[in-house]
Amino acid sequence: MTRGQEKIAWARAHMPVLAEVGRELKESRVLTGLRVAISVHLEAKTAVLALTLHEAGAELSVTGSNPLSTQDDVAAALAAAGPAVHARRGAGEAEYREHLRRVLEIKPQLVLDDGGDLTALLHGECEQAGESLIGICEETTTGVLRLRELAQAGKLRWPALAVNDARMKYLFDNRYGTGQSTWDAIMRATNLLITGKRVVIAGYGWCGRGIALRARGLGAKVTVCEVDPVRAAEALLEGFPVAPLAEAIREADFLITATGCRDVVRWEHLLAAKDGLVLANAGHFDVEIDVRDLRERAKGRRARENVEEFSLPGGKRIYLLAAGRLVNLVAGDGHPVEIMDLSFALQALSLAWLARKGAGLSPGVYPVPGAVDERVARLFLRSRGVRIDSLTPAQRRYLGREAADRG
C-alpha cells in the first residue's frame, strides 16, 4: 500500500456517515453515468468523497481548489483508483487554471465546487462546458458569496445549492473543524507555545469563533476584531475583548484572519505590530493579508517550512505562515476526519438531490433541503450509538410540522 493509499484508508475507516450515504447512492443508482467535475482541497478526506461518488457510478474529473493544499501522494492514489485527476502541489497560477479547465472538459452534468473557481470559469471562458450542466454544489462561505453575487447580477446560469449554509456544515465544519485544524497547523508550522500568548482573531463568524474557542482552550489571551456590530456583541458576551485591529495588533503574538474579505491586514497594521508577530490566514483565498504589498515593502526569507520571516522598518520581524494561504491545509491536514465525514455526506446527498430535482429548478442559490440536513444528523447520531426523542402527533400539529420524525 502506498503512502497516499494509507492516508485514504485511514480517513475512510473514520467516515461512517459518508460510508452509509455511499451505500444508499449505489443502491439508488441516482449518480450512475453522470459526469461530475470536482474542485476540492485534494487530500485524504476529499479523496474518500471522490471514491464514494466514483463507486456510486459517477464519472469524475477532479482537481485541487488551492495550489498549495494538494497532497501529491493522495492525488496519485486517487488517480490509480479510477477518477481522472488534474492537480499538483505547488502549481503556479497558470498551471492551476489549466487544471480547472481540464476538469471542465468532461462537460459536467454536476459540479462540486470549493471556493467557486469552477463556477467562475463556467460563467466565463469555459461557458461552453456547461451545456449539459444540471447544477452546482458549493462547500465554502467564499464560494457561496460568489454565487450570490452572480445571482444578484442576474448572471447565474444554473441552480446551486449553498452546502456551506446547511446546519450540519457550518455548526460543525466551520466551527469545530476550522478551530482545531487552524491551531494544529499553526503549532506544526511554528512549534511555539500558545498558552499565555496574546491572540487576535480577525472575524467572528463560525470559523472565527471556532478559532477563538480553541485558542482560549489552549490558554491564550484572545481578542476579537470585527466590522459587524452583531458579531462583535456576540464575541463580547462570550467573554472575548473586542477592539479595532489597529489597536489589537500592538500586543498580538498571533494574528489569524477568518473573514472571507480582502485586505484585512495591511501594511499600516503591520507597522504597528510588535516584534515577532505570527500571521496566519484561515480564509479560503490568500487576500485577507495583503501579502503582495508586504513582499514589495519588506525583505523576506525562509525561516523554516511554511514560515517566512519579514524584516520591517526599525528592526521588527513578522512571520507569515503558509504564504498567506489557507493555513490549515497548507501547513496541516485540514479538518478532523470525523468533521469532514459530515460535510462530505452533505455534499454527496446534495449532488444526488440535484441529480433528481435540478432540471426542474430555475437558476438561483438554494438552501440544502432540510430533509438532507436532518438525514446527515441522524446518520451521525446513529454512528455514535445515540438515540433521541421524537415529537408526538399532537406536538407535530402544534408546531405545524407535517412530516413525522424518523430514525
Contacts in CASP RR format, 6 or more apart in sequence:
PFRMAT RR
TARGET T0000
AUTHOR 0000-0000-0000
METHOD contacts of the structure
MODEL  1
MTRGQEKIAWARAHMPVLAEVGRELKESRVLTGLRVAISVHLEAKTAVLA
LTLHEAGAELSVTGSNPLSTQDDVAAALAAAGPAVHARRGAGEAEYREHL
RRVLEIKPQLVLDDGGDLTALLHGECEQAGESLIGICEETTTGVLRLREL
AQAGKLRWPALAVNDARMKYLFDNRYGTGQSTWDAIMRATNLLITGKRVV
IAGYGWCGRGIALRARGLGAKVTVCEVDPVRAAEALLEGFPVAPLAEAIR
EADFLITATGCRDVVRWEHLLAAKDGLVLANAGHFDVEIDVRDLRERAKG
RRARENVEEFSLPGGKRIYLLAAGRLVNLVAGDGHPVEIMDLSFALQALS
LAWLARKGAGLSPGVYPVPGAVDERVARLFLRSRGVRIDSLTPAQRRYLG
REAADRG
1 9 0 8 1.000
2 73 0 8 1.000
2 76 0 8 1.000
2 77 0 8 1.000
3 73 0 8 1.000
4 44 0 8 1.000
4 71 0 8 1.000
4 73 0 8 1.000
4 74 0 8 1.000
4 76 0 8 1.000
4 77 0 8 1.000
5 77 0 8 1.000
7 43 0 8 1.000
7 44 0 8 1.000
7 47 0 8 1.000
7 71 0 8 1.000
7 73 0 8 1.000
7 74 0 8 1.000
7 77 0 8 1.000
8 44 0 8 1.000
8 47 0 8 1.000
8 48 0 8 1.000
8 51 0 8 1.000
8 74 0 8 1.000
8 77 0 8 1.000
8 78 0 8 1.000
10 44 0 8 1.000
10 337 0 8 1.000
11 44 0 8 1.000
11 45 0 8 1.000
11 47 0 8 1.000
11 48 0 8 1.000
11 337 0 8 1.000
12 19 0 8 1.000
12 48 0 8 1.000
12 51 0 8 1.000
14 337 0 8 1.000
14 338 0 8 1.000
14 341 0 8 1.000
15 45 0 8 1.000
15 48 0 8 1.000
15 337 0 8 1.000
15 338 0 8 1.000
15 340 0 8 1.000
15 341 0 8 1.000
15 344 0 8 1.000
16 341 0 8 1.000
16 379 0 8 1.000
16 383 0 8 1.000
17 341 0 8 1.000
17 342 0 8 1.000
17 345 0 8 1.000
17 376 0 8 1.000
17 379 0 8 1.000
17 380 0 8 1.000
17 383 0 8 1.000
18 48 0 8 1.000
18 49 0 8 1.000
18 52 0 8 1.000
18 341 0 8 1.000
18 344 0 8 1.000
18 345 0 8 1.000
18 348 0 8 1.000
19 52 0 8 1.000
20 345 0 8 1.000
20 379 0 8 1.000
20 383 0 8 1.000
21 52 0 8 1.000
21 345 0 8 1.000
21 348 0 8 1.000
21 349 0 8 1.000
21 376 0 8 1.000
21 379 0 8 1.000
22 52 0 8 1.000
22 55 0 8 1.000
22 56 0 8 1.000
22 348 0 8 1.000
25 31 0 8 1.000
25 52 0 8 1.000
25 53 0 8 1.000
25 56 0 8 1.000
25 348 0 8 1.000
25 352 0 8 1.000
26 55 0 8 1.000
26 56 0 8 1.000
26 57 0 8 1.000
28 352 0 8 1.000
29 56 0 8 1.000
29 57 0 8 1.000
30 56 0 8 1.000
30 352 0 8 1.000
30 355 0 8 1.000
30 356 0 8 1.000
31 53 0 8 1.000
31 56 0 8 1.000
31 57 0 8 1.000
31 58 0 8 1.000
31 351 0 8 1.000
31 352 0 8 1.000
31 355 0 8 1.000
32 56 0 8 1.000
32 57 0 8 1.000
32 58 0 8 1.000
33 57 0 8 1.000
33 58 0 8 1.000
33 59 0 8 1.000
34 57 0 8 1.000
34 58 0 8 1.000
34 59 0 8 1.000
34 109 0 8 1.000
34 110 0 8 1.000
34 355 0 8 1.000
35 58 0 8 1.000
35 59 0 8 1.000
35 61 0 8 1.000
35 106 0 8 1.000
35 107 0 8 1.000
35 108 0 8 1.000
35 109 0 8 1.000
35 110 0 8 1.000
35 132 0 8 1.000
36 53 0 8 1.000
36 58 0 8 1.000
36 59 0 8 1.000
36 60 0 8 1.000
36 61 0 8 1.000
36 108 0 8 1.000
36 109 0 8 1.000
36 110 0 8 1.000
36 111 0 8 1.000
36 112 0 8 1.000
36 351 0 8 1.000
37 60 0 8 1.000
37 61 0 8 1.000
37 103 0 8 1.000
37 104 0 8 1.000
37 106 0 8 1.000
37 108 0 8 1.000
37 110 0 8 1.000
37 111 0 8 1.000
37 112 0 8 1.000
37 118 0 8 1.000
38 50 0 8 1.000
38 53 0 8 1.000
38 60 0 8 1.000
38 61 0 8 1.000
38 62 0 8 1.000
38 63 0 8 1.000
38 103 0 8 1.000
38 111 0 8 1.000
38 112 0 8 1.000
39 62 0 8 1.000
39 63 0 8 1.000
39 64 0 8 1.000
39 65 0 8 1.000
39 100 0 8 1.000
39 103 0 8 1.000
39 111 0 8 1.000
39 112 0 8 1.000
39 113 0 8 1.000
39 114 0 8 1.000
39 115 0 8 1.000
39 116 0 8 1.000
39 117 0 8 1.000
39 118 0 8 1.000
40 46 0 8 1.000
40 49 0 8 1.000
40 50 0 8 1.000
40 62 0 8 1.000
40 64 0 8 1.000
40 65 0 8 1.000
40 112 0 8 1.000
40 114 0 8 1.000
40 139 0 8 1.000
41 64 0 8 1.000
41 65 0 8 1.000
41 66 0 8 1.000
41 69 0 8 1.000
41 70 0 8 1.000
41 114 0 8 1.000
41 326 0 8 1.000
41 329 0 8 1.000
41 334 0 8 1.000
42 62 0 8 1.000
42 63 0 8 1.000
42 64 0 8 1.000
42 65 0 8 1.000
42 69 0 8 1.000
42 70 0 8 1.000
42 71 0 8 1.000
42 74 0 8 1.000
42 75 0 8 1.000
42 78 0 8 1.000
42 85 0 8 1.000
42 87 0 8 1.000
43 69 0 8 1.000
43 70 0 8 1.000
43 71 0 8 1.000
43 74 0 8 1.000
43 329 0 8 1.000
43 333 0 8 1.000
43 334 0 8 1.000
44 71 0 8 1.000
44 74 0 8 1.000
44 333 0 8 1.000
44 337 0 8 1.000
45 334 0 8 1.000
45 335 0 8 1.000
45 337 0 8 1.000
45 340 0 8 1.000
45 341 0 8 1.000
45 344 0 8 1.000
46 340 0 8 1.000
46 344 0 8 1.000
47 74 0 8 1.000
47 77 0 8 1.000
47 78 0 8 1.000
48 344 0 8 1.000
49 344 0 8 1.000
49 347 0 8 1.000
49 348 0 8 1.000
50 60 0 8 1.000
50 62 0 8 1.000
50 78 0 8 1.000
50 83 0 8 1.000
51 78 0 8 1.000
51 81 0 8 1.000
51 83 0 8 1.000
52 344 0 8 1.000
52 348 0 8 1.000
53 60 0 8 1.000
53 348 0 8 1.000
53 351 0 8 1.000
54 60 0 8 1.000
54 81 0 8 1.000
54 82 0 8 1.000
54 83 0 8 1.000
56 348 0 8 1.000
58 110 0 8 1.000
59 106 0 8 1.000
60 83 0 8 1.000
60 84 0 8 1.000
61 83 0 8 1.000
61 84 0 8 1.000
61 86 0 8 1.000
61 102 0 8 1.000
61 103 0 8 1.000
61 104 0 8 1.000
61 105 0 8 1.000
61 106 0 8 1.000
61 108 0 8 1.000
62 78 0 8 1.000
62 83 0 8 1.000
62 84 0 8 1.000
62 85 0 8 1.000
62 86 0 8 1.000
62 87 0 8 1.000
62 103 0 8 1.000
63 85 0 8 1.000
63 86 0 8 1.000
63 87 0 8 1.000
63 99 0 8 1.000
63 100 0 8 1.000
63 102 0 8 1.000
63 103 0 8 1.000
64 70 0 8 1.000
64 87 0 8 1.000
64 99 0 8 1.000
64 114 0 8 1.000
65 113 0 8 1.000
65 114 0 8 1.000
65 115 0 8 1.000
65 116 0 8 1.000
65 117 0 8 1.000
66 284 0 8 1.000
66 325 0 8 1.000
66 326 0 8 1.000
66 329 0 8 1.000
66 330 0 8 1.000
67 88 0 8 1.000
67 89 0 8 1.000
67 90 0 8 1.000
67 91 0 8 1.000
67 92 0 8 1.000
67 93 0 8 1.000
67 95 0 8 1.000
67 96 0 8 1.000
68 89 0 8 1.000
68 90 0 8 1.000
68 322 0 8 1.000
68 323 0 8 1.000
68 325 0 8 1.000
68 326 0 8 1.000
68 329 0 8 1.000
68 330 0 8 1.000
69 89 0 8 1.000
69 325 0 8 1.000
69 326 0 8 1.000
69 329 0 8 1.000
69 330 0 8 1.000
70 87 0 8 1.000
70 88 0 8 1.000
70 89 0 8 1.000
70 90 0 8 1.000
70 91 0 8 1.000
71 89 0 8 1.000
72 88 0 8 1.000
72 89 0 8 1.000
75 85 0 8 1.000
75 87 0 8 1.000
75 88 0 8 1.000
76 85 0 8 1.000
78 85 0 8 1.000
79 85 0 8 1.000
84 103 0 8 1.000
84 106 0 8 1.000
86 99 0 8 1.000
86 102 0 8 1.000
86 103 0 8 1.000
87 99 0 8 1.000
88 95 0 8 1.000
88 99 0 8 1.000
91 99 0 8 1.000
100 117 0 8 1.000
100 118 0 8 1.000
100 121 0 8 1.000
101 121 0 8 1.000
101 125 0 8 1.000
101 126 0 8 1.000
103 118 0 8 1.000
104 118 0 8 1.000
104 121 0 8 1.000
104 122 0 8 1.000
104 126 0 8 1.000
104 129 0 8 1.000
104 130 0 8 1.000
105 129 0 8 1.000
107 129 0 8 1.000
107 130 0 8 1.000
107 131 0 8 1.000
107 132 0 8 1.000
108 129 0 8 1.000
108 130 0 8 1.000
108 132 0 8 1.000
108 133 0 8 1.000
109 132 0 8 1.000
109 133 0 8 1.000
109 134 0 8 1.000
109 135 0 8 1.000
109 355 0 8 1.000
110 133 0 8 1.000
110 134 0 8 1.000
110 135 0 8 1.000
110 136 0 8 1.000
110 137 0 8 1.000
110 351 0 8 1.000
110 354 0 8 1.000
110 355 0 8 1.000
111 118 0 8 1.000
111 119 0 8 1.000
111 122 0 8 1.000
111 133 0 8 1.000
111 135 0 8 1.000
111 136 0 8 1.000
111 137 0 8 1.000
112 136 0 8 1.000
112 137 0 8 1.000
112 139 0 8 1.000
112 347 0 8 1.000
112 351 0 8 1.000
113 119 0 8 1.000
113 136 0 8 1.000
113 137 0 8 1.000
113 138 0 8 1.000
113 139 0 8 1.000
113 143 0 8 1.000
114 138 0 8 1.000
114 139 0 8 1.000
114 140 0 8 1.000
114 143 0 8 1.000
114 284 0 8 1.000
115 138 0 8 1.000
115 139 0 8 1.000
115 140 0 8 1.000
115 142 0 8 1.000
115 143 0 8 1.000
115 146 0 8 1.000
115 284 0 8 1.000
115 285 0 8 1.000
116 138 0 8 1.000
116 140 0 8 1.000
116 142 0 8 1.000
116 143 0 8 1.000
116 146 0 8 1.000
116 147 0 8 1.000
118 136 0 8 1.000
119 136 0 8 1.000
119 138 0 8 1.000
119 143 0 8 1.000
119 146 0 8 1.000
119 147 0 8 1.000
119 150 0 8 1.000
119 160 0 8 1.000
120 146 0 8 1.000
121 129 0 8 1.000
122 129 0 8 1.000
122 130 0 8 1.000
122 133 0 8 1.000
122 157 0 8 1.000
122 158 0 8 1.000
123 150 0 8 1.000
123 155 0 8 1.000
123 156 0 8 1.000
123 157 0 8 1.000
130 157 0 8 1.000
130 158 0 8 1.000
133 157 0 8 1.000
133 158 0 8 1.000
134 158 0 8 1.000
134 159 0 8 1.000
134 354 0 8 1.000
134 355 0 8 1.000
134 358 0 8 1.000
134 359 0 8 1.000
135 158 0 8 1.000
135 159 0 8 1.000
135 160 0 8 1.000
135 161 0 8 1.000
135 354 0 8 1.000
135 358 0 8 1.000
135 361 0 8 1.000
136 147 0 8 1.000
136 158 0 8 1.000
136 159 0 8 1.000
136 160 0 8 1.000
136 161 0 8 1.000
136 354 0 8 1.000
137 160 0 8 1.000
137 161 0 8 1.000
137 163 0 8 1.000
137 347 0 8 1.000
137 350 0 8 1.000
137 351 0 8 1.000
137 354 0 8 1.000
138 144 0 8 1.000
138 147 0 8 1.000
138 160 0 8 1.000
138 161 0 8 1.000
138 162 0 8 1.000
138 163 0 8 1.000
138 164 0 8 1.000
139 163 0 8 1.000
139 164 0 8 1.000
139 169 0 8 1.000
139 343 0 8 1.000
139 347 0 8 1.000
140 164 0 8 1.000
140 284 0 8 1.000
141 164 0 8 1.000
141 174 0 8 1.000
141 207 0 8 1.000
141 260 0 8 1.000
141 284 0 8 1.000
142 260 0 8 1.000
142 283 0 8 1.000
142 284 0 8 1.000
142 285 0 8 1.000
143 164 0 8 1.000
143 284 0 8 1.000
144 162 0 8 1.000
144 164 0 8 1.000
144 165 0 8 1.000
144 365 0 8 1.000
145 260 0 8 1.000
147 156 0 8 1.000
147 160 0 8 1.000
147 162 0 8 1.000
147 364 0 8 1.000
147 365 0 8 1.000
148 365 0 8 1.000
150 156 0 8 1.000
151 363 0 8 1.000
151 364 0 8 1.000
151 365 0 8 1.000
156 363 0 8 1.000
156 364 0 8 1.000
156 365 0 8 1.000
157 363 0 8 1.000
158 363 0 8 1.000
158 364 0 8 1.000
159 354 0 8 1.000
159 358 0 8 1.000
159 361 0 8 1.000
159 362 0 8 1.000
159 363 0 8 1.000
159 364 0 8 1.000
159 366 0 8 1.000
160 364 0 8 1.000
160 365 0 8 1.000
160 366 0 8 1.000
161 350 0 8 1.000
161 353 0 8 1.000
161 354 0 8 1.000
161 366 0 8 1.000
161 367 0 8 1.000
161 368 0 8 1.000
162 365 0 8 1.000
162 366 0 8 1.000
162 367 0 8 1.000
162 368 0 8 1.000
163 169 0 8 1.000
163 343 0 8 1.000
163 346 0 8 1.000
163 347 0 8 1.000
163 350 0 8 1.000
163 368 0 8 1.000
164 170 0 8 1.000
164 174 0 8 1.000
165 367 0 8 1.000
165 368 0 8 1.000
166 346 0 8 1.000
166 367 0 8 1.000
166 368 0 8 1.000
166 370 0 8 1.000
166 372 0 8 1.000
166 373 0 8 1.000
167 373 0 8 1.000
167 377 0 8 1.000
168 342 0 8 1.000
168 343 0 8 1.000
168 346 0 8 1.000
168 373 0 8 1.000
168 376 0 8 1.000
168 377 0 8 1.000
168 380 0 8 1.000
169 342 0 8 1.000
169 343 0 8 1.000
169 346 0 8 1.000
169 368 0 8 1.000
170 206 0 8 1.000
171 206 0 8 1.000
172 339 0 8 1.000
172 342 0 8 1.000
172 343 0 8 1.000
173 335 0 8 1.000
173 339 0 8 1.000
173 340 0 8 1.000
173 342 0 8 1.000
173 343 0 8 1.000
174 205 0 8 1.000
174 206 0 8 1.000
174 207 0 8 1.000
174 210 0 8 1.000
175 206 0 8 1.000
175 207 0 8 1.000
175 209 0 8 1.000
175 210 0 8 1.000
175 213 0 8 1.000
176 210 0 8 1.000
176 336 0 8 1.000
176 339 0 8 1.000
177 210 0 8 1.000
177 335 0 8 1.000
177 336 0 8 1.000
177 339 0 8 1.000
178 206 0 8 1.000
178 207 0 8 1.000
178 208 0 8 1.000
178 210 0 8 1.000
178 211 0 8 1.000
178 258 0 8 1.000
178 282 0 8 1.000
178 328 0 8 1.000
178 335 0 8 1.000
179 207 0 8 1.000
179 208 0 8 1.000
179 210 0 8 1.000
179 211 0 8 1.000
179 213 0 8 1.000
179 214 0 8 1.000
180 214 0 8 1.000
180 335 0 8 1.000
180 336 0 8 1.000
180 339 0 8 1.000
181 328 0 8 1.000
181 329 0 8 1.000
181 332 0 8 1.000
181 333 0 8 1.000
181 334 0 8 1.000
181 335 0 8 1.000
181 336 0 8 1.000
182 211 0 8 1.000
182 214 0 8 1.000
182 256 0 8 1.000
182 258 0 8 1.000
182 280 0 8 1.000
182 282 0 8 1.000
182 327 0 8 1.000
182 328 0 8 1.000
183 194 0 8 1.000
183 211 0 8 1.000
183 214 0 8 1.000
183 215 0 8 1.000
183 218 0 8 1.000
184 328 0 8 1.000
184 332 0 8 1.000
184 333 0 8 1.000
184 334 0 8 1.000
185 280 0 8 1.000
185 321 0 8 1.000
185 322 0 8 1.000
185 327 0 8 1.000
185 328 0 8 1.000
185 329 0 8 1.000
185 330 0 8 1.000
185 331 0 8 1.000
185 332 0 8 1.000
185 334 0 8 1.000
186 194 0 8 1.000
186 254 0 8 1.000
186 256 0 8 1.000
186 278 0 8 1.000
186 280 0 8 1.000
186 321 0 8 1.000
186 327 0 8 1.000
186 331 0 8 1.000
187 194 0 8 1.000
188 306 0 8 1.000
188 331 0 8 1.000
188 332 0 8 1.000
189 304 0 8 1.000
189 305 0 8 1.000
189 306 0 8 1.000
189 307 0 8 1.000
189 321 0 8 1.000
189 322 0 8 1.000
189 327 0 8 1.000
189 331 0 8 1.000
189 332 0 8 1.000
190 278 0 8 1.000
190 307 0 8 1.000
190 319 0 8 1.000
190 321 0 8 1.000
192 278 0 8 1.000
194 215 0 8 1.000
194 218 0 8 1.000
194 219 0 8 1.000
194 220 0 8 1.000
194 254 0 8 1.000
195 218 0 8 1.000
195 219 0 8 1.000
195 220 0 8 1.000
196 219 0 8 1.000
196 220 0 8 1.000
196 221 0 8 1.000
197 220 0 8 1.000
197 221 0 8 1.000
197 253 0 8 1.000
197 254 0 8 1.000
198 220 0 8 1.000
198 221 0 8 1.000
198 223 0 8 1.000
198 251 0 8 1.000
198 252 0 8 1.000
198 253 0 8 1.000
198 254 0 8 1.000
199 212 0 8 1.000
199 215 0 8 1.000
199 220 0 8 1.000
199 221 0 8 1.000
199 222 0 8 1.000
199 223 0 8 1.000
199 252 0 8 1.000
199 253 0 8 1.000
199 254 0 8 1.000
199 255 0 8 1.000
199 256 0 8 1.000
200 222 0 8 1.000
200 223 0 8 1.000
200 224 0 8 1.000
200 225 0 8 1.000
200 245 0 8 1.000
200 248 0 8 1.000
200 249 0 8 1.000
200 252 0 8 1.000
200 254 0 8 1.000
200 255 0 8 1.000
200 256 0 8 1.000
201 208 0 8 1.000
201 211 0 8 1.000
201 212 0 8 1.000
201 215 0 8 1.000
201 222 0 8 1.000
201 223 0 8 1.000
201 224 0 8 1.000
201 225 0 8 1.000
201 240 0 8 1.000
201 256 0 8 1.000
201 258 0 8 1.000
202 225 0 8 1.000
202 226 0 8 1.000
202 245 0 8 1.000
202 255 0 8 1.000
202 256 0 8 1.000
202 257 0 8 1.000
202 258 0 8 1.000
202 259 0 8 1.000
202 264 0 8 1.000
202 265 0 8 1.000
202 288 0 8 1.000
203 224 0 8 1.000
203 225 0 8 1.000
203 226 0 8 1.000
203 231 0 8 1.000
203 257 0 8 1.000
203 258 0 8 1.000
203 259 0 8 1.000
204 212 0 8 1.000
204 224 0 8 1.000
204 226 0 8 1.000
204 228 0 8 1.000
204 231 0 8 1.000
204 232 0 8 1.000
204 234 0 8 1.000
204 235 0 8 1.000
204 240 0 8 1.000
205 231 0 8 1.000
205 258 0 8 1.000
207 258 0 8 1.000
207 282 0 8 1.000
207 283 0 8 1.000
208 256 0 8 1.000
208 258 0 8 1.000
208 282 0 8 1.000
209 234 0 8 1.000
209 235 0 8 1.000
209 238 0 8 1.000
211 256 0 8 1.000
211 258 0 8 1.000
211 282 0 8 1.000
212 222 0 8 1.000
212 224 0 8 1.000
212 235 0 8 1.000
212 240 0 8 1.000
215 222 0 8 1.000
215 254 0 8 1.000
216 222 0 8 1.000
216 240 0 8 1.000
220 254 0 8 1.000
222 240 0 8 1.000
222 241 0 8 1.000
223 240 0 8 1.000
223 241 0 8 1.000
223 242 0 8 1.000
223 243 0 8 1.000
223 248 0 8 1.000
223 252 0 8 1.000
224 232 0 8 1.000
224 235 0 8 1.000
224 240 0 8 1.000
224 241 0 8 1.000
224 242 0 8 1.000
224 243 0 8 1.000
225 242 0 8 1.000
225 243 0 8 1.000
225 244 0 8 1.000
225 245 0 8 1.000
225 248 0 8 1.000
226 232 0 8 1.000
226 235 0 8 1.000
226 242 0 8 1.000
232 242 0 8 1.000
235 242 0 8 1.000
236 242 0 8 1.000
245 264 0 8 1.000
245 265 0 8 1.000
245 269 0 8 1.000
246 268 0 8 1.000
246 269 0 8 1.000
246 272 0 8 1.000
249 255 0 8 1.000
249 265 0 8 1.000
249 269 0 8 1.000
249 270 0 8 1.000
249 272 0 8 1.000
249 273 0 8 1.000
249 277 0 8 1.000
250 272 0 8 1.000
250 273 0 8 1.000
250 274 0 8 1.000
251 274 0 8 1.000
252 273 0 8 1.000
252 274 0 8 1.000
252 277 0 8 1.000
253 274 0 8 1.000
253 276 0 8 1.000
253 277 0 8 1.000
253 278 0 8 1.000
254 277 0 8 1.000
254 278 0 8 1.000
254 280 0 8 1.000
255 265 0 8 1.000
255 273 0 8 1.000
255 277 0 8 1.000
255 278 0 8 1.000
255 279 0 8 1.000
255 280 0 8 1.000
256 280 0 8 1.000
256 281 0 8 1.000
256 282 0 8 1.000
256 327 0 8 1.000
257 264 0 8 1.000
257 265 0 8 1.000
257 280 0 8 1.000
257 281 0 8 1.000
257 282 0 8 1.000
257 283 0 8 1.000
257 288 0 8 1.000
257 289 0 8 1.000
258 281 0 8 1.000
258 282 0 8 1.000
258 283 0 8 1.000
258 288 0 8 1.000
259 283 0 8 1.000
259 288 0 8 1.000
260 283 0 8 1.000
260 284 0 8 1.000
260 285 0 8 1.000
260 288 0 8 1.000
261 287 0 8 1.000
261 288 0 8 1.000
262 285 0 8 1.000
262 287 0 8 1.000
262 288 0 8 1.000
263 287 0 8 1.000
263 288 0 8 1.000
263 290 0 8 1.000
264 288 0 8 1.000
264 289 0 8 1.000
265 279 0 8 1.000
265 288 0 8 1.000
265 289 0 8 1.000
265 290 0 8 1.000
266 290 0 8 1.000
266 293 0 8 1.000
267 290 0 8 1.000
267 293 0 8 1.000
267 294 0 8 1.000
267 297 0 8 1.000
270 277 0 8 1.000
270 294 0 8 1.000
270 298 0 8 1.000
270 312 0 8 1.000
270 318 0 8 1.000
271 312 0 8 1.000
271 313 0 8 1.000
273 312 0 8 1.000
273 316 0 8 1.000
273 318 0 8 1.000
274 316 0 8 1.000
275 315 0 8 1.000
275 316 0 8 1.000
275 317 0 8 1.000
276 316 0 8 1.000
276 317 0 8 1.000
276 318 0 8 1.000
276 319 0 8 1.000
277 318 0 8 1.000
277 319 0 8 1.000
278 318 0 8 1.000
278 319 0 8 1.000
278 321 0 8 1.000
279 289 0 8 1.000
279 318 0 8 1.000
279 319 0 8 1.000
279 320 0 8 1.000
279 321 0 8 1.000
279 324 0 8 1.000
280 321 0 8 1.000
280 322 0 8 1.000
280 324 0 8 1.000
280 327 0 8 1.000
281 288 0 8 1.000
281 289 0 8 1.000
281 321 0 8 1.000
281 322 0 8 1.000
281 324 0 8 1.000
281 325 0 8 1.000
281 326 0 8 1.000
281 327 0 8 1.000
282 326 0 8 1.000
282 327 0 8 1.000
282 328 0 8 1.000
283 326 0 8 1.000
284 326 0 8 1.000
286 323 0 8 1.000
286 324 0 8 1.000
286 325 0 8 1.000
286 326 0 8 1.000
288 324 0 8 1.000
289 320 0 8 1.000
289 324 0 8 1.000
291 320 0 8 1.000
291 323 0 8 1.000
291 324 0 8 1.000
294 310 0 8 1.000
294 320 0 8 1.000
298 310 0 8 1.000
298 311 0 8 1.000
298 312 0 8 1.000
299 310 0 8 1.000
299 311 0 8 1.000
300 308 0 8 1.000
300 309 0 8 1.000
300 310 0 8 1.000
300 311 0 8 1.000
301 308 0 8 1.000
301 309 0 8 1.000
302 308 0 8 1.000
302 309 0 8 1.000
303 309 0 8 1.000
303 319 0 8 1.000
306 321 0 8 1.000
306 322 0 8 1.000
306 323 0 8 1.000
306 330 0 8 1.000
306 331 0 8 1.000
307 319 0 8 1.000
307 320 0 8 1.000
307 321 0 8 1.000
308 319 0 8 1.000
308 320 0 8 1.000
308 323 0 8 1.000
309 317 0 8 1.000
309 318 0 8 1.000
309 319 0 8 1.000
310 317 0 8 1.000
310 318 0 8 1.000
310 319 0 8 1.000
310 320 0 8 1.000
311 317 0 8 1.000
312 318 0 8 1.000
321 327 0 8 1.000
321 330 0 8 1.000
321 331 0 8 1.000
322 330 0 8 1.000
322 331 0 8 1.000
323 330 0 8 1.000
328 334 0 8 1.000
328 335 0 8 1.000
335 343 0 8 1.000
341 380 0 8 1.000
342 376 0 8 1.000
342 380 0 8 1.000
345 376 0 8 1.000
345 379 0 8 1.000
346 368 0 8 1.000
346 372 0 8 1.000
346 373 0 8 1.000
346 376 0 8 1.000
349 372 0 8 1.000
349 375 0 8 1.000
349 376 0 8 1.000
350 368 0 8 1.000
350 372 0 8 1.000
353 368 0 8 1.000
353 369 0 8 1.000
353 372 0 8 1.000
371 403 0 8 1.000
378 406 0 8 1.000
378 407 0 8 1.000
381 387 0 8 1.000
381 388 0 8 1.000
382 407 0 8 1.000
390 404 0 8 1.000
390 405 0 8 1.000
390 407 0 8 1.000
391 399 0 8 1.000
391 401 0 8 1.000
391 404 0 8 1.000
391 405 0 8 1.000
393 404 0 8 1.000
396 402 0 8 1.000
396 404 0 8 1.000
396 405 0 8 1.000
END
